């Protein structure tokens, strides 16, 4: 079975800083993530760029993709890094080269089907917005050329409207200019689609999308990818689709793997593990 893989790049809001305990888990044996060049079943956090890594948009994106493609597998390639600017992602830099290397490893056993990008907080100025398209073009064109995927879809997301309300709000006053630059970029490039962050909310820092909003953002990213269209307003069914993902029953194999993870991480005793294992088998 061919895995359809997606490269995750940008800064912390795609790496994910949502608090894991605030939302139900997404766990599906057909949803994979790349670790050391090999595919394993996805668990959150998908990224490990910071100790604070948590829930991002990719898990609900992947779960929605699988609902639409139940006979196939999806793989996530985590390469985002918190607090990074477009200059940090420049062609030939370490972040670009790492994403390129990870994607090439993934291509050995998958088909690269999309690139998911969220970034802009660290370029949040009038000058940053004016230079955004030119800098971003070099990055995306470089990746598409090196990976030999000239037409691979690219999904880009807008910044949250909450940014100016937080501790560093004065730094983010130009965020509407970044959102305009992202939307204009998507509207004027082939195979590129914009996703709005309208109506989404943040952790207390007012910088990072909270876990509930990350789930919704992932649904919007999937809809943009699936329809090849810009998502410029909240979707009427996005909350219902998240609930559908949560309500999917685990398979016996998934239940066993989750139980093994709980035992291996010290959350249950050996006796509890054995007792619950019998219940799953029965």
C-alpha positions, 0 to 999 in steps of 0.5 A, a space after each residue: 500500500 502506497 503512503 501519501 506523505 505530507 511535508 510539515 514546515 514553518 514555525 511553532 503554529 504548525 509544529 504545534 503548541 496546543 495542550 495535549 490534555 485539552 483534546 481527545 487523542 487522534 490515533 489511527 493505524 493508517 496515519 503515520 509519522 516519519 521517525 529516523 526515516 521510518 514510518 510509525 503510527 502517529 502520536 502527538 506531539 508529532 514534532 519535537 522541536 521544543 519541550 513545549 511541543 504539543 497539538 498541531 494542525 497535522 493530526 486532524 488534517 491527516 484524520 480528515 484525509 483518511 476519512 476521505 481515503 479509507 483504503 489508503 495510508 497517510 504519512 506526516 513528515 515533521 520539519 517545522 521549527 518554532 520561532 523561525 523566520 523566512 530567512 531561517 528557511 532560506 535555500 541552503 540553510 539548515 532548516 531547508 536542508 533538513 526538510 529536503 533530507 527528510 522528504 527525500 527519505 520519505 519519498 523512498 517509501 511514499 509519494 509526496 502529496 502535499 506541503 503544509 506551511 504555517 509561518 509569518 509571526 517572525 516576519 511580522 512587519 511591513 517590510 517583512 510582508 513586502 518581501 514575503 512573496 519573493 523570499 517564500 518563492 525561493 524556498 518553495 521553488 527550491 523544494 519542488 525542484 529538488 524533490 521533483 514535485 513541480 505541481 505538488 499542492 502547497 497549503 498556507 495558513 493565515 495568522 490568528 487575529 488574537 496576536 495583538 492581544 497578548 504579552 508581545 502584542 505590540 510586535 504583531 501589529 502588522 499581522 494583517 499585512 502578513 495575512 494579505 501577503 499570504 492570501 495574495 501569494 496563494 491567489 497568484 501561484 499555481 497549486 497553492 491554497 490559502 486557509 484563514 484562521 478567522 474565529 480561532 483562539 489561542 493559549 494564554 500567551 495569545 501567540 499559539 493556537 490552542 488545541 481545540 483551534 488546531 483541530 479546526 485549522 487542520 480541517 480547514 487545511 484538509 478542505 483546501 487540499 481536497 477541494 483545491 480551493 482557498 478557505 477564506 471563512 470558517 467551514 459550517 461543518 468543521 466542528 462536526 467533522 472533528 467530532 466524527 474523528 473523535 467518535 471513530 472507534 479504535 480497532 483492536 490493534 489500535 487499542 492494544 498499541 495504546 495500552 502498550 504505550 501506557 504501560 511502557 510510559 509507566 502510566 499503568 502497572 503490569 497487573 493493569 496491563 495484563 487485565 486490560 489486555 485480556 479485555 481487548 482480546 475478549 
